[in-house]
Amino acid sequence: MDGRDHIAYFTMEIGLTEAMPTYAGGLGILAGDTVRSAADLGIPMVVVTLLHRKGYFTQKLDATGWQREEDVVWPVAELLQEMQPRCAIEIEGRPVQVRAWKYEVKGAGGYIVPVYFLDTDLSENAEPDRSITDHLYGGDPHYRLCQEIVLGMGGVRMLRALGYMAIKRFHMNEGHAALLTLELAYELSKQAWDLAYEQMQHTVRPELMQMVKPKCIFTTHTSVPAGHDKFPLELVHQVNTGYGDAFAELERGFCPENELNMTYLALENSHYINGVAKRHGKVTQQMFSKYEIHSITNGVHAATWATPPIAQLFDERIPGWREDNSSLRYALNIPKRDIWKAHRQVKEQLLALVNSRSAGGFEPDLFTIGFARRAAVYKRAELLFWDTGKLQEIARKFGPIQILYAGKAHPRDTAGKEVIRRIHEVKEKLKGAIKLVYLENYSIDMAKLMTAGVDLWLNTPMPPLEASGTSGMKAAVNGVPSFSILDGWWEEGCIEGVTGWAIGNDHNGGPENRDTRPEDADALYNKLEMVILPMFCNESDRYAEVMRHAIALNASFFNTERMVSQYVTKAYFK
Ligand SMILES: *Cc1c(COP(=O)(O)O)cnc(C)c1O
C-alpha cells in the first residue's frame, strides 16, 4: 500500500460517535458524514485530524442560563487503536513527537476508511507541547497555530510514516489544515536539494509550489470574515521554526498585511476550490474574485440521521435505501399515516427526554418547534422571540406551542453566551401559552432525536452568512419540514408549501449591514399564523404531505452520498 489512489482528507474536527467529543458543530458533523459516505461508496480515503483529548467541552447552564464549560474525559485507548509509527515536527526550536490513534469507519458494504487522530501527549515532549492536542478551538492564537502545525505538517509526515507515500489528492476541510501545502512543497525541495550536486541554499522555489497545486483541494465553509484563520507573521516566525528560511521568498505571496492567512494559503495552492452551497459559492467568489470558486452543496449521511422508527419504515418500503439514497424519492409511495405514526413515536421519545431533564411538561399532541445549532450571533436564535406578545397571541389562537432549543457557544464567545442567557429570560415572559426548554450540551445523539422529533425545524440566520447549514437536512431525512430564511442550502431545498416554508423574501445574499430582523420576524409570525399552524391543526393530512415531500424531494438529494460522488467526479479523480 502506498496510497497512490488515496484521497487524504484533513479536518480540524470530526463528529463520529457520541462517545468522541472531537467536534464543535456543523463542520465536524459534516466531516463525519463525509467519511461515512466515502466508506459506503468504497472511496479510498484516509482521514487526518487531532485527538482533542479533553474534547470540545461539556456545556453546563446555570439557573440563569449562563454557560460554563467543563473538560470532557473520554477513554481514548478504549475507543482508538494506538499506532506504532511516530513522526516529528519542530515548534519554537523544540522537536515535538507526534503519535497517531486509529478509528475505523466501516461502510454499508464493509469497506473501511481509517481516521488518524494526532496526539502530542508523549512523555518525551516538553510540557507545553504535550497539551497542544487537548482542546478543540481552545486557547489563544499561539495555541491554535501550534495545533495547525501539528495538523498540516504533522499530518503529512504521519501519513508518510504510516506508509502513504503517494497520495493522489489532499482535501482540506476548511483552512485549518492549509500548512499541508507548505509541507508538500518542502518535501519536494528536500528531494531536489538531496539530488543537487552543487552547493545550493535550501529554499522553496515558486515552481515547487506550482507542483503542489494539482494535488490539493480546498473546501471553504464560512462567509463570516472572522471564520478565516489569520496569524501575525511575527508569531509564525517564532513558532514555526522547522523550515528555517526555506519559505522566506514565497512568504510575501500569501501573507498580506504581515499576516499568515490560512484561507489565502489554501486558495493559492489548490487546483479545485469550492463553497458548500450554490449561494455560498457565489458569495465566496465575490470575496475572492482572483480565484475560480465552485460549489458542491453539503449533505448528511442518511442512514446515520434517520431515527429507528423512520429507518424501519424505509427498510420496509424502500429496500436498499442505505446504499442508494436517491431511492428515497420513492417515499412518495409511503402512506402518509405511516410517516405520521413513525414521527409520533420519535416525538414521544424526544419529549420523554425533555420532561426527564426539565420541568417542561411537554405533551406529544402539541405543535413543537425545534431550533438547535452553535449559539453564534449570526444564527440569530432570538428571532422567534422578537415580539413575544405576538407569539403569545398566535399560541392563544391555536393552542399551546412547545419550543425546544439547544446549542453551545464557543467558550470565548461572550455574545453567543448572552444569547443563551436571554433565551432563558424569555422563558419566564412566555409562561402560559408557550412552553420553552433550552436543553443542555447539544451533541450528536441529541441532534438525532431533536431534528427528528419536532414538528417544524426552524432556522433564522442573518443572510448571506449561513454557508450551508445541515441540521435542516437531518430533519428532512426524518420527514420534518423546515421553516427557514432563504440562505445556505434552503435556497435550493425550499419548494414553498411543498417541502417546507421560507421566512420572508429572498434577500438574495444582501445587501449586507442591513438589519432585516423586523421584517424577517414579521414574515415568520405571519406564515406561522396564516399557513403553518392552520395546516397542522386543521389539515393534518396536508401537513403529512409536506413531511413526505421533505423526504422524497430533499432527503433523496441533500445527502453525503450525492455530495461525495460530486467530489469524486469534480475534484478527486479528475
Ligand atoms: C448538525 C449539527 C450541527 C449543525 O447545525 P446547523 O443547523 O447546520 O448549524 C451542529 N451541532 C450538532 C451536534 C449537529 O448534529
The ligand as an SDF file (V2000), in Angstrom:
LIG
                    3D

 15 15  0  0  0  0  0  0  0  0999 V2000
  -25.9290   19.0850   12.5300 C   0  0  0  0  0  0  0  0  0  0  0  0
  -25.3010   19.6070   13.7610 C   0  0  0  0  0  0  0  0  0  0  0  0
  -24.8680   20.9370   13.8220 C   0  0  0  0  0  0  0  0  0  0  0  0
  -25.0280   21.8860   12.6590 C   0  0  0  0  0  0  0  0  0  0  0  0
  -26.2930   22.5300   12.6760 O   0  0  0  0  0  0  0  0  0  0  0  0
  -26.5960   23.7070   11.6250 P   0  0  0  0  0  0  0  0  0  0  0  0
  -28.0310   23.9410   11.7170 O   0  0  0  0  0  0  0  0  0  0  0  0
  -26.1850   23.1840   10.3050 O   0  0  0  0  0  0  0  0  0  0  0  0
  -25.7790   24.8520   12.0460 O   0  0  0  0  0  0  0  0  0  0  0  0
  -24.2750   21.3850   14.9940 C   0  0  0  0  0  0  0  0  0  0  0  0
  -24.1210   20.5740   16.0570 N   0  0  0  0  0  0  0  0  0  0  0  0
  -24.5240   19.2830   16.0390 C   0  0  0  0  0  0  0  0  0  0  0  0
  -24.3270   18.4330   17.2470 C   0  0  0  0  0  0  0  0  0  0  0  0
  -25.1310   18.7550   14.8910 C   0  0  0  0  0  0  0  0  0  0  0  0
  -25.5130   17.4700   14.8590 O   0  0  0  0  0  0  0  0  0  0  0  0
  1  2  1  0
  2  3  1  0
  2 14  2  0
  3  4  1  0
  3 10  2  0
  4  5  1  0
  5  6  1  0
  6  7  2  0
  6  8  1  0
  6  9  1  0
 10 11  1  0
 11 12  2  0
 12 13  1  0
 12 14  1  0
 14 15  1  0
M  END
$$$$
